[in-house]
Amino acid sequence: MGECTTLCGNPSDTMRVLLVEDQEFNRYIITHRFSNHPGWTIAGEASDVEGANRWLDQFRADFLLVDIGLPPPGDGFSVVAHAQKVQPHIRVLVLTAHLNEYIISRCEHYHVHGFFNKNQAAVGSIEPMLETLAAGGRYFPAEYIKARQLWLENGRAISGRLSEREMEVLHLIALGRSDEEIGDALTIQPSTAATHKGAILRKLNQPNIAKLTVFAINHGYGQLSY
């Protein structure tokens, strides 16, 4: 079962944040930083996709602060998709140590409101992030903006050659999923999954599934390390 925690006793006028991060130490540090800012509160915590989705089904949050590299199955974007379905008002801030085509394309697809780079950003930079978000703005550091521009200018980017469903299938291929497993994950027939595979091979000019898998992983698709 996924793990989730709800913290109670918060004023109704505060910004309620669901923190989804599998590393306990990181959750502690982030929670401590938020505690120093009146008007913001960590309303709940989760360490995996299941726990986060269950929390979102039961409680309200104004912001979702989610690490992308969560333990399988799924990743942080699985939580983002569910959050936007059950709480359309929620604002999303991605927390990750990765910056690649998969991350950028998913951030753009889900129209996230901010990006916090664990590799480049000190914990202290949470302060300007909170100020920007509280004012209704979006928070993207310089390295994300630069990477996004390169992605937009890249006519050979995977996201520009595949449909949304094909990108979902590619992600599962990179995870080593069979046609049956892809079908179960996307609620489609295994034969439909196989058809998507064939289309992806052609569009990405890959000779077989083995080389396609390596190609996808090299572009950030598949399970992120966590």
N, C-alpha and C positions, 0 to 999 in steps of 0.2 A: 504494500500500500504506500502511496505517496505521502510525504510528510508535509503538514502545513500547520501553522500556528496563528492564532488570532490574539492580538493585544488589545485589551479593552480600556475603558475609562478615558477616552479622548473626547475633547470638545467637538461639537458638531461643525464648528466653523473652521476647523483645521483642514489642511490638505492631506487626505488619507492616501498613503502609499502602500502598495503591495510589493514587497521585496522578494524576488525569486533568484536565489543564488545557492549553489550546492555546497560552497565552501563555508563552513561555520565561522571561521575567523573573519572572512570578508563580510559576512552578514553582521558580525559583531561591530566591526569597524564602521561600516556604513550606518548602522543603527545609531551608533554613538555620535557620528557627525550630524545626523538628522536631529538628534535629541537637543542639539545646541541651537536649533533654529525654531523659535516660536512660530506657530502657524503650519508646521509640517509634523507629521507623525507617521511612523511605520505602523500601519494598522494591522498588517499581517505579514507572515514570512512563509516561504515554501522553499524546498530544496530540489524539487523535480517537477516535471510537467503535470503529473497526476495530481499532486498536492496543490499546485497553483490553480489548476482548472477547477478543482473541488472548492477551493476558497472563493474563487470568482463567482461560482454558482450560488454561494451562500451570503456573501458580504459585498459591500460597495467600496470601491476605491476610486480616487480621482486620478491617480497616477500608477502606472505599472513600471517598475524598475526591474528589468529582467536580464539575467545573464544568458547569452546565446548558447554557450557550451555546457548545457545541462546533461546529466546522465541519460543514456538511451532508455526507452525509445523516445523519439522526437528530439527537439531542441527548443531553444527559447522562442523561436518563431511559431512553434506549435501553440505556445501560451499566448503569444500576441494574437494569433488568429482567433483563438477561443475568447480572449478578452474583448476583442472588437465585436464579436458576435453577441455576447451576453451583456456587455456594458459599452455600448457604442460611444458614450461620452468620454471614455477613459483616454488619457494621454499616455503615450508610450515612450520610455527612455530605454534604449538598448545599452547593455553593459557587456563588454567583450574584450578579449585580448587579441582578436582577429580582425583583419581588415582586408577583405578579398572580394572578388566579383560576386560570390554567393551572398556575403553579408550585405554588400551595397545594394544588389538587386532586390533582396528581400526587404531591406529598410525602405527602399523606394516604393516597392509594391504595397507595403502596409502603411506608408505615409507616417512613419514614426516621427516623434517630435524631438528626439535628441539621441545623441550617440556619445557614450562615455568610454574612452579607450583605456583599458587597464594597463597597457604597456606604456603609454605616453603620458597619462594624466596622473598627477599626484592626488591623493585623497582630498587634499585641501581645495582642489578645484571644484569640489562639490558645491561650494558656496556660490560662485558665479553661475553655476548651472541652475541652482535652485532659484536664484534671483531672476534669471532669464525666463524660466518656466513659470514662475509665479506671476510674472508680468504678461503671460500669455504668448511668449515667444518660443522659438525653437533653439536648441543648443547643439551645434555641430562644430567640433574643433577643426583647426586648419588642415590636419592630415586627412580627415574625412572629406572635407570639401575638395581637396586636391585629387584624392582617389576617385571621388564621384565624377569629377570633371573628365578625368582620363577614361573612366568607364563609359560616360556619355559619348565621348569622341571616338570610342573604339567600335568601328563598324563590324568587327568580328566577335564582339562579346556574345557569350552564349545566350544571354537574355534577349538579345536582338534577333536571334535565329530560331528560337523555340517558342512555342505557345506556353501559356501559364501551366497547363496540365502537363505538358512535356517536361517542363522544368521540375515539377513535382516528381515525375517519374524518374528523371535523371538523378535527383537527390537520393531516391530510394535505390537506384542502380548502384550508386556510389557506396551505399550502405551494404551492398551485397544481397539485396532482396531478390527473391525469385518472382516469377510472374504471379504466382498465387499470393505471395505476401504483398506484392504491390497492389494486387486487386483488393485484398482485404483492407489495406491501409487507405486506399482511395475510393473504396466502394465501387469498383468496376470489375468486369469479368477478366479473368487471366488472359483470355484471348485479346481483349482490348489493350491490356498492358503490353502484350507482345507486339501488337500493332504500333503502339506508341514507341516501343523500343526500336522497331524498324525505321520509323520516321526520324527518330533522333540520330540513329547511325548515319542516315543519309544526309541530314541537315548539318551534322557536325563533321562529316567526311571521315568517319572512323570505320575501320575494316571489321571490327568484331567487338563483342561486349567487354572482353578483357581490356583492350586498349581504350575503349570508351570509359571504362571505370577509372583507369589511371588518369585519363584526360580530365574527367569530372573532379576527381580528388585534387588534382593539381590546380583547379580553378576554385577550390573552396567548397565544393559540394561533398556530401557525405558527413559522417559524424565528426564534429569538431572535438579536438582534445579538450579535456576539462580537468 
